[in-house]
Amino acid sequence: QVHLVESGGGSVQAGGSLRLSCVASGIDISGNSMGWYRQKPGKARELVANIPRSGVANYITSVEGRFTASRDNAKNTVYLQMNNLLPEDTAVYYCHYFGAASWGQGTQVTVSS
């Protein structure tokens, strides 16, 4: 079965940085696209970035230039480097393996002003 474990979240002040990690098991991430999603309080889950097999990620407008998503296939891990964080980035962040329906527990990111 697909198992995704997100980590690296925490509480930071606006302008700070965090680096999220997601370790996958039960799959080989090199075989498909991976993505980062987030769910803000009271909102639906939304895509933040997707990472095709090429490793060249694309982003939603609100995070472009501040976030960097990447993959390390040898470690079966994807990352989300988040810089210049804003209070609006507060959410639970999830990674996703495209083609599977399951989700991990996510990791909480809280940004204070």
N, C-alpha and C positions, 0 to 999 in steps of 0.2 A: 504494500500500500504506500501511497505518497505521504511523506511526513515532512513538514516544513516547520522550522523553528526559527523565529525571529528574535533578535536581541539587539541591544544597544540603545534603547530608548531611555528617556529620563526627563528631568526638569531643568530647563536652561532659561536664561534671560534673553530677551530680544537681541539679535545680533550674534548670538552664540552659534556653536556648531555641534552636530552629533553625527556619528557614523553608525548606521544600522547594518546588521548582517542577517542573512538568512541561509541556514544550512539545510540542504535537501537530502533526503534519503528515500530509497525505494524507486528512484528515478536517476537518470543521467541527464543533467540539465543541458549538456551540450546538444541534445537531440531536439530541443524545442525552444521557443521563446519563453522568457521569464518576465514578470512584471512586478511593480510595486503599486500598491493601492493604499488608500487611507480612508478612514471613516471619521468625520468630524462629529462632535456631539449633536445629536438630533438629526443628522443627515445620513443620506445613503452613501454606501461605499463608492469611491470614485478612483479611477485610474490616475496615477501620478506619473509613472514612467513605464515604458516597456523596453525590453532589452532583447532584440532579435538574436538569432544564432551568430550573427556577425559581431555582436558585442557593441554595436553602435546604437546607443539609446536615443529615444526621443521622449519629450516631456510635455506636460500641459503648460500653458502659458504662464500661470501663476508661479511656477517654480523654476522655469527655464532661466539659466544663468546663475542660479543659487544651488541647485541640486545636481549631483552627478551619480548616475546609476551605472553599475559595471558588473561584470561577471568574472569569476575565476573557475573555469571548468575543471581544472585539476583538483580543486578543493570542493567542487560541487556546491558552490556558494555564490550568492549575489550580494551586492552592497548598495547602500544608498548613502552617499556623503551629502550632508545637509549643512550648508553655510548660510550666514546672514538670516537666521531663523526669525520668523515673525509670529506674533500671537495667533494669526490666522492659520498657521501650520499645525496648531494643536489638534491632535487626532490620534487614533490607533492606527498604526501602520502595519500592513500585511504584505508578504510576498505571495506570488502565485505562479504556478506552473501551468502554462497554457495547454489545454487538453484534459485537465483533471478538474474535478468539481470541488475538491476538498480545500480547506483553509486551515492555517495554523492559528495559534492563539493571538498573534499580533504582539506589538510592543508599543507601549504608550509614550507619546511625545507631548510634552507640555511646555509651552513657551510663554513666559510672563513678560509684561512690559516694564 
